[in-house]
Amino acid sequence: MGHPAQATSGAAVAPRRLGLVGDYIALTKPTVQSLLLLTTVAAMEIAGDPSLGLILATVVGGYLSAGGAGAVNHWYDRDLDAAMARTAGRPVPAGRVSPRAALVFGLVLAALSVVWLTVLVNPLAAALSFCGFLGYTLVYTMWLKRRTPQNIVIGGAAGAVPPLVGWAAVTGGLDGTALYLFAIVFFWTPPHFWALSLLMKDDYAAVKVPMLPVVRGERETRRQILLYSILLYAVSQLVFCGDGFGVFYLVSSLVLGAAFIGLAVRLVRRADRRSALTLYLFSMAYLALLFAAMVVDVRL
């Protein structure tokens, strides 16, 4: 038997190790990833009849790429995170993971993703996933986020890449339907994120990040949310008009789109935090349900 002091020391080390593992997992932003990976899998199911092995390989590769981007974002935005109460407890600003370690971790995950997807899926899926990584880290995080209130509109293209990766994984190419899926996520991103930015306006203002409500005001932000909600509804109908989906999708998209616009109208009229939170939460359910409706439609 070991010395009692050794046993105590070993018991103390275990939680620290588990905590460190948890911190590195947190760097990959798993909550954000869940919705991205859902659109990836849905696109695969829409594109064809992928094997379970191909789905798992694509999901792992996608997680590595998006997780790497998340870690680089944690590294680059550590100064902003430290200044905001909502993010000050993240691993890097809290001092639990060094900035250098976070950056290296993110770059290693991105490199592993390229190799993994190239070998186990196909080169196009790997290239598209890497483009998403570059779009989120270089275009959104490092270039646009601190410079323009249109940061989420332009940078949001990175978040619309996962359906393209899923489609390419199954077909080895891209077509009009794949681009429709990209467009849906692209136009979904601004109203989704701006609803959240209304709730976090004071934090962004404190660190001088030019999010739309900070630069243009809350009233204009609510107006833009409504505008993009209508654009999203229109784009979601293009898939049906192009014979990509059938009646089940049409009905589902009509109901979901009407609910989205209705909540955006309520946000304009009431202009309160509860309406912004409701729209933000619904927007996540909207995207998941819309892509699920596409999968069901092609299986009917």
Number of C-alpha atoms within 10 A of each C-alpha: 5 6 8 9 9 11 12 10 11 11 11 11 12 11 11 11 11 10 13 15 11 12 17 20 14 17 24 26 19 15 9 13 16 12 16 23 20 19 26 26 24 23 28 27 22 25 21 13 12 16 12 9 11 16 20 12 18 30 21 15 27 30 23 26 29 31 28 29 30 26 29 30 23 27 25 18 17 19 14 18 22 18 15 16 9 11 17 17 14 18 24 27 21 14 12 14 17 13 20 12 15 25 20 15 20 28 20 14 21 27 14 16 27 22 15 20 27 16 12 15 23 21 18 20 27 26 16 20 30 24 15 27 28 17 22 24 22 16 19 22 22 16 15 19 19 15 14 16 18 15 21 23 19 18 24 23 20 25 22 24 27 30 30 27 34 34 28 24 28 24 17 14 14 17 12 11 21 23 16 20 23 22 19 24 24 22 23 26 25 24 27 22 17 25 26 18 21 25 17 16 20 14 19 20 14 12 15 14 19 20 26 23 23 21 16 12 13 19 15 14 23 25 16 18 25 22 15 20 28 18 15 23 20 15 20 24 18 15 22 16 12 11 9 17 21 15 10 14 24 19 12 17 22 16 12 20 21 15 17 23 21 15 21 28 19 17 24 21 12 12 15 13 14 12 19 25 16 15 27 24 14 17 23 14 13 20 21 16 15 22 23 20 20 23 20 16 18 16 11 7
